[in-house]
Amino acid sequence: MTKGELTKWVIKPAVFLALLLPAAWLVRDTLTGNLTANPIEDITHRTGRWGLTILLGTLAITPLMKLSGWSQLIRLRRMIGLFAFFYVCLHFATYIVLDQFFSFVDMAADVVKRPYITVGFTSFVLLVPLAVTSTKGMVKRLGGRNWSRLHKLVYVAAAGGFFHFLWLVKADTRDPILYGIALVLLLSSRLLIPRVQARRAAVSRSASNPL
Amino acid sequence: MLIRHPSDIKASEITDESMYWNRRQFLGAAAGAAALAAVGPIGPLLGGAGKDDELTPYDAVTGYNNFYEFGTGKEDPARNAHTLRTRPWTVAVEGAVMKPKVFDIDEIIAAHPPEERVYRLRCVEAWSMVIPWLGFPLADFLKQVEPTSKAKFVQFETLYDVEQMPGQRRNVLPWPYVEGLRMDEAMHPLTLLATGLYGKELPNQNGAPLRLIVPWKYGFKSIKSIVKIRLVETQPMTTWNVSNPREYGFYSNVNPEVDHPRWSQNRERRIGKLFKQKTLMFNGYGDQVASLYSGMDLQKYF
């Protein structure tokens, strides 16, 4: 089996199933009555957390690829990104349907008046064009350069997700701060890793040309 | 209805929940003095709860708690509070009183037979419950230590012991947890010291062995596992106010008109109900407590 085949037939399906697990747990706990006494809050928190976690997972693909040199990883990125969007959609739908029950007046007030909802909503809106343009056809239509420029929005969405979480908690900021640290590491890796690679390349070039 | 040590209550003496409900229905149906006399000292449902206020199930009341001394998750207290030792337990009453004293918890309970009060509890996080507490008016307790004319406020303090309360290892809040009331609030007949709920001894996660209940204020005012009560002349510090003064005031009366800076207080989710409901001014106890705040700007003194 080639590396490409391994990714396509083994790794990708395994990651797909793994990313379905949180949804499966949610369904199981809902059906067996194992949510908290405030089930709507529980569903909202779980889907939100998974959305943000998996979104950070997509940001980890590029640095992992550069560090490991395993280029096949890129084949997982779109799927992971769409899973992040899937959980964010569940999170948003829970808010609209279960939490607010289509009370648009209250929701509009929330978006305008509550900073944590403003940034959360903004992040959701930013993810929509990314999901829509995730197909191969759209990459072609936009052109690779425009497409990558557009998809830089994922950084803004992830940062928004972090602030959405941070501004929601009452006193215990430990968990959102852990997400914040992960986000900063992932973003700074983009600045650091190319330099490391360039230096490595320079070193190996000079080593192979001993003049 | 004396609540005793768990060790000397026989299993047969504990009213199970179905019996408890039967008794409530019986009380509702009979509603006569004879019936009340027959079942013992059940207090009047002072302030009480309305006809739409179904009791929140016991499992929710004891399984979904904010008690950061045992962790910040809602289910952490039920999981972790077994480390709290509620006997022996003393409550020191000091400050502006004629008769300062360190009370033993069993002495307190023996001197103040618990009555039942069904109260709404509104959390600052916009959820609520209806809970049948067992307790006695704080006023009755304070009168026996004879507050002096300098007693203008009451400060309460929770146990501080990282061995028993592992959540105190993290500085999520400044420990120990402290709360306070104005003297007239403390002496109000609705204000309780609770020792039980649902006809049983207070579970640890609900603030055993002694906690405050102030039903017209957000839940965090109702301090749990009290070890010290101090009567003071000036407004005392309160934990959430110190932690975030912009978001949590000293008064913290339930008020749908004054939003939390980060979320609306206009509606609440009653635990066990699907749809949110309107939050009532003073949590629906305005008839009895609004006069305490007449002339005060409640936007300012939130």
Interface residues (C-beta under 8 A of the other chain):
Chain A: T36 A37 N38 I40 E41 L98 F101 D106 A109 D110 K113 R114 P115 Y116 W167 L168 K170 A171 D172 R174
Chain B: D59 A60 G63 Y64 Y68 T72 K74 E75 E125 W127 R170 V172 L173 S243 N244 D259 R262 W263 S264 R267 R269 I271 G272 L274 F275 K276
